[in-house]
Amino acid sequence: MQQRLEYARGELARTGRPIAEIATEADFADQSHLTRMMRRYVAPLHGCCGTATADADGRREVVSGLFHL
């Protein structure tokens, strides 16, 4: 599970691809499955959540060590 989440986190940070596409490629059932697993496994490791932002290309940024989906 951890490897799949790390792969998805990397893709979310580096690309502007749709989350659903990355979720499927990382072998999650769908976007909501990836989101639930991120919240379950990633969020508790990093504490609280910050505010999501996007750069000029629409790419998501990491805030407080988390990806905001």
N, C-alpha and C positions, 0 to 999 in steps of 0.2 A: 504494500500500500504506500509506504513512504517513498519508494522510487517513483511510483506513478504520480504522486503528488508533487514531487520535486521536478519531474519532467514537465508537468502541466504548469507549475509556477514559472519555470524558465521560459516556456513558450508564451505564456501570458505577458511576461516582462519584455521579451524580445520582439514579439510580432504584434500585428494588429488584427490577427485572425480572430474569427468569432469564438467565443468561449465554448459554445456547443460543439464546434469542430474539434477544438483541442481536447475537450472532454471525451469525445468519441475516440479520438486517436490515442488517448492515454488509457483507454479501456474502461472508462466509466460509462454507465448506462445512458446518461444524458447530462445536460448542464447542471440541473438541480442536484444530481448525485455528486458531481464534482464539488459544487458549492457546499453541500452538507459535509462532505469529507474534509474540505479545507477548514471549515469552522470547527469540526470535531478534533482534527489532528494538528492543525497549524495554529489556530487562534489561541488555544490554551498554552502553547509553548511560548508565545510572545506577549501575553498580557492583553491589554485593551486595544481596541480598534481606533484608528484615526479617521481622517476624512479622505475619501477617494478623490484622486485627481487624474487628469489625462494630459498628455503632452499635445503638441500641435498636430501630430499624426494620429491622435485618438488612442494612443497606446496607454494602457493603465500603468500607474506608478505604484511602487511599494511605499506604504506609509506605516511606520512603526513595525516593519518586518512582515507585514501582511499584504496579501493581495486582496483588493476589494472588488468583489464580483458583482 
